[in-house]
Structure formats: C-alpha cells, structure tokens
Amino acid sequence: PLGIAVLDQDGRIQLSNSALERLFLFTREEMRGARLNDLFLPRDGAAEAQHLMDECMGGRTVHFRTRRCRKDRSLVDVEIYGVPVAVPGKQPNILALYQDISARVQVETEMEERHRLAALAAEVGLAFTGAESLRQGLEPCADALLRNTDTESVGIWSWDCGRQLLESQAMADMQMFASRRRTFRSEEHTSELQSHHD
C-alpha cells in the first residue's frame, strides 16, 4: 500500500494515512503539522528534498527513487511521487506518495551481484584456457579481479615460488593492489632480460 501525505506550502503534513505510519513508524499525531523533511529526511538528502518541493510548488509532478529515514533512524528504500494539488487563489498543496521498494531493491542488487560474479567467473575461466603456466593464467585473472572487486577491501593472491604455494594477502587499498602488480611485472621483465643476457 502507498503511504500518503498531504503537505501545505511550507511542507508541513496536514493529512496522512495508516500506510505512512507503518512505513516510517511515526504516529499520525506525531506527523500532523510537522515538516515532512524534518521527519523523514536523511542527513545527505537536503538538496534532493528542496528540488522536490521546488518542482511541485512550480506545478510539476516528480517521481524518483531514493532513501528516507524511519523514526528509529533506519533507512528505507522508497519510490516517491510528488503531485501538486491546486488550491484556488493559493499556492498548490502537495500530495506525496511513498512506496516501500526495499524488497525490489534487494532482488535487483542480488541479480546484479550474480551477473557480476558470472561475468568474473567467465573471465577467469577464459584466462586459463590455453595458458601454458599458472603464472600466465593468473595475470589476466588479476586484471579481472581489479575491475570487479570492491575497492575498499580486496585480497591479493601471490605465488610463492620456493614453496610452490598460492598465498592470500589482505590489502586495504586498490592503489596498493595496482602498485603490487606493477612491481611484479617489473620484476618479471627484469628476470626475463637477465635470462636473455645470460
């Protein structure tokens, strides 16, 4: 069900329905007369909310997806419609409609993650197709991981030639990851030059 609020020209809630209460956890008494943005707006949403008000007060309907705050300060994904309501001789009131789309967003996120992992798995499989050595196959794998891994926390696999083991080392910064790979390439190139020279 849609959460519905009717706002006056100052963005204060004049009327609301029970679906809005359930969505944001405020009672109808708590919402009546309060500024909608004071109740539902996250800290980084001021510019977006002002744009919504400006568009509606200018007589235009708005529609977008965003996140809003509940009474317990948890965030909820919502789809918002803002519709100006004409009032003779006055600026329009605003009909604000809120649809909880949390479940939809979660499904979309999971589908995107599955697609990303499938693409990564295909790249990794292709990298080892026709590779003449483990090292030769790992190089394009590292490129694929660099493009598809969360930059905030990545893990790097390195080959220990002495022990013939593939080891994982946690790295906290993607730039360190790229620097590590450049060093590896430089050392490999130097080794090849020395081999040719010998």
N, C-alpha and C positions, 0 to 999 in steps of 0.2 A: 504493500500500500504506500501511497505517496504521503510524505509529510508536507503539510500545507501551512503557510503563514501569510497573513495579510499585513503589510507594512505601511505606515504613513510616510509622509515626505521626509521625515527625519530618520527613517529606517527603524522605527520602533514597532514592535509587534502588537497589533491590535486584536487579531484573531489567530487561533491555531487549532489544529486537530489532534486527536489522540495519537495518530501515527507519528507526528512530530515529537510528541512527548516520549514515545518509546524509542525513537531513533536517537534522540540527544539526551534523554534521561532527566530533562527538566520537567517540572510540573507546569500545567497551564498557568497557574498563578505566578510562578517564577518568571515565565516568559512574557506575560502581559505587561506592556508598557516598557519593557527593556529593549535596548538596541540589539537587534539581531546579531550584529557583528561583535558586540561585547560578549555574547554568549557562545557563539559557535566558531569564531574565527581563530585559527592557529596564529602563532606569532609572526609567521612569514607571509600571511595572507592579506595584509592591508591593501596593497596596490590592486590585487585582483578584486577584492570586495568593493573598492572605490570605483573600479571600472564597471562592475555590475550595476552599482547604484546610478552612475552617470548615464549608462546606456538606457536603463529603464526610465529614469526621470526624463530622458530625451525622447521617450515614446517608442523605444526599440525593445524587442524581445531578445533575451540572451539565453544561451544554452551551452553548458560546458561541464566537464568532469574535473573534480578536484577532491580535496580532503578537508574535512571540518572536524572540530573538537566536540566531544561529548562533555557532559558535566564532570565526569571523572578524569577529564583531560586526555582520554584515549582518542586516537584519530580514527575516523571512519571515511571510507571512500564513498563519494556521493556524486550523483548526476543532478545538476541544478538547472531549473528553468526559472527565469525571471520575466514576468509578464506585467507590463504597465496596465493599470486599470483606470480608465478615465473617470474623473470626478468633475462635474460641471463647475466651471469658474475657478477651479483649483488645479494645482499640480497633481499628476496622477499618483494614486497609491500603487503599491507593487504586490503582485501575487507571487510568492516564492514557493516553488515546488521542489522537494528533496526526495530523491530515490536512493536507497541504500544499494550500492553496487559492489559491496565487499566480496561477495561470492563470485561475481563475474570477474572482477579484477584478479582474484586468486586463481581462477581457472585460466585466464589469459596469461598470467605470469608463469604458471606451470607449463602451459603449452609452449611459451617462448623458450623456457629453460630446456624442455625436451627437444625442441627444434635445434637449439644451440648445441646441446650435447650430441645429438645425432650428426650434426654438421662436423663437430670436432672429431667424433669417432671416425667419420668417413675420411677426414683429412689425415688422421693418424694412420688409418689402415692403408691409405694411398701412399703415405710416406714410406712405409716398409715394403710396399710392393716393388720388387726389383732392386731393393737396397742390397748392396754387396757386403755390408757390415752393419753392426749395431750402431756404431757412431754415425755412419752415413744416414741411417734411418732416423736417428734422434734429432739431427739438425732441423729438418722440416717439421718434426714434432714440436720442437721448441718454438718455432715460428707460429705454429697453430695455437699453442698454449698462450703465447704472448698476445695474440689477437683476441682470444676467447676467455681469458682468466680475469677474475676480479682484481683490479689494480691495488686494492687495499691490502690484500693478503694473498701471496702466491707461494707455491712450493717449487723448488728447483731440484731436478734430478741430475746428479753428476756421476760420471763414470770413473770409478777407482781402478786404474789400470793394474796397480800392484795386486789388489785383492780380487780383481775381476768382479766387482760388485757395482750395482746401480744404487746410489745413495740419495736420500732426500734431505734438502736443507731448506728450512723456512726462511723466507725473505719478506721483509715488510714493505718494500718499495719497488715498484716496477722499474724505476730508473736503475736500481741496483741490479735487477734482473738483466736489463739490456746491457749494462756495463760488464756484467759477468760473462755474457755471451760474446761480447766484442773481444774481451780478453782471451776467451777460449779460442776464438777464431784466429786472433793474432798469434797465439802460442802455436796453434796447429800449422799456420802458414810458415812461421819461423822454423818449425820442426821439418816441414817439407823442404824448405830451402836448404837447411843443413844436410838433409838426406841426399838431395841432388848434388850438393857441393862435394860431399864425401864420395 
